[in-house]
Amino acid sequence: MTATLRNLETQDDSSIVREIQAALHALKFGSVEITVHNGQVVQIERKEKFRLQSPAGRSGQ
């Protein structure tokens, strides 16, 4: 897991939307959580899940 700090003063609506789009890019299973404080987006968190399947013809032993 990594965290990146961004300067809130230089964030406009379009750059926030780009950050959200980047978090959604190539996400197949998971979630994107947007945290708002005092009417401003302060955090965007991406949680990704990887679904594993057992090989064909084998039961879950």
C-alpha positions in Angstrom: 0.0 0.0 0.0 1.3 3.5 -0.9 0.2 6.9 0.1 0.9 10.1 -1.9 0.5 13.6 -0.5 -1.0 16.3 -2.8 -1.3 20.0 -2.2 -5.0 20.9 -1.6 -4.5 24.6 -2.6 -3.6 23.6 -6.2 -6.4 21.1 -6.6 -9.3 22.3 -8.7 -12.4 20.3 -9.6 -11.0 18.9 -12.8 -7.8 17.7 -11.2 -9.8 15.9 -8.5 -12.0 14.3 -11.2 -8.8 13.1 -12.9 -7.5 11.6 -9.6 -10.8 9.7 -9.2 -10.6 8.5 -12.8 -7.1 7.3 -12.2 -8.2 5.4 -9.1 -11.0 3.7 -11.2 -8.7 2.9 -14.2 -8.5 -0.9 -14.7 -10.3 -1.6 -11.5 -12.2 -4.9 -12.0 -13.3 -5.8 -8.4 -13.0 -3.4 -5.5 -14.0 0.1 -4.4 -13.0 3.7 -4.5 -13.7 5.7 -1.4 -13.7 9.5 -1.5 -13.4 11.3 1.9 -14.7 14.9 2.2 -14.0 17.3 5.0 -15.5 20.8 5.2 -16.8 20.4 1.7 -13.4 19.5 0.2 -12.1 16.2 -1.1 -9.3 15.3 1.3 -8.6 11.7 0.5 -9.2 9.2 -2.3 -8.7 5.5 -1.4 -8.6 2.6 -3.8 -9.2 -1.0 -2.6 -8.7 -3.7 -5.1 -9.7 -7.3 -4.8 -8.2 -10.2 -6.8 -10.6 -13.1 -7.4 -8.9 -16.5 -7.6 -10.4 -19.5 -9.3 -9.5 -23.1 -8.8 -8.2 -24.9 -11.9 -10.8 -26.6 -14.1 -11.9 -30.1 -13.0 -10.6 -29.7 -9.5 -12.9 -29.2 -6.5 -11.8 -27.0 -3.6 -9.9 -29.6 -1.6 
